[in-house]
Amino acid sequence: MRPEPPHLTEAATEWTGEEIYWIAANGIKMTGMPAFGEHHSPEEITAIAVFISALPGLSADDYSRLTGSAQGQAEETPAPAAGDVPGGPPPGAAESQSE
């Protein structure tokens, strides 16, 4: 792919939570970033945005625990709320997407 996409953990530090939410919901034309808004609920997009916002600070163990990559499935640990991640989408971001 040209230009080569940035590494997600580095790119996530360059955007606000609101920008990450918008990108996940709407995609970016002429890139490999699809829009998830038509196929995912606002709550799912918020979870995606919160996860991406948290990526730069996650250890390998935290990542494995959240994604279930070490055990084959994710643990039943609730994801952080949108307002709990610094730079994450603000509470209510999901509601503004559905309007």
N, C-alpha and C positions, 0 to 999 in steps of 0.2 A: 504494500500500500504506500502510495506517495502523496503527500509527505507521510513519514512514519509517525504513527500516533505516539503521544507521550506516555510514559509509564504512569499508570493511574494514581499510585500513591504520591507521586510528585505533582501531577496535575491537580489533584484534589486540594493541595495547599494554595493554589492560585485562585480558587473560586470560593464564593460565599456559599452557604447552605442553600440560599434561595436560588442562586445560579445553578447549582448542581441539580436541584429539584426541577428547574425549568428545562435543563438539558436532558434529564432523564425522561421527562414528560413529552417534550417536543422534538428531541433529536437535533442533529445539526446537519443541514443539507450539504451535499457534496463531500461527506465524510463517511466513515464506517459507523457513526453513532446513530442508531435507530431511535425512533420515538416510541416510548412505551405507554404513552397516555391513552391510546385507544384500546389497549389490551390489558392494562393493569389498573387497579383501583387507585384512587388518590392515596389511600393508606399504604398500598404496596409501593408506590412511587416515593412516598415519604420514607419508608423503611430503606429503600435503595439509596436515597439521598443521605440519610443518617449513616448508613454503613460506609458509603464512599467518604463522607466527611470524617469518619473515625479511622479510616484506613491508615493515614500517616502515623498515628500514634499506637497502632496495634502491634503487639509482639507476635511472633510466630505461633506461640501457644494460644494466645487470645484468638487469632485468626482461625486456627484449627478448631478451637472450641466453638466459635460462632458459626463456622461453615460446615462443621462436622467432617472435615477432610481427614482427620486422624481416625475417626471411629465409623465413618460411613454414613453418619447422619448427625444433624445438629442436635445439641442438647436442648432440653426444654427450658432454656433460660430466656426470659423475655428480652426483646431488643430494647435498647434505650429509647426513651421518648424523644420526639423531634427536638424539643427544647433543651434536652439534657446534653447534647453534643455541642461543644463550642464551634460556632460557625455553621451549625446545622440549621435546617429550615425552622422558622419560628413556629410555635404552636399555632394551629389554624391554617398552615400553608396548604394542607390537603383540601380544606374547604374552599380556599380561593381558587384552586385549580378547577373545581367542578362547576364554577359559575360561568 
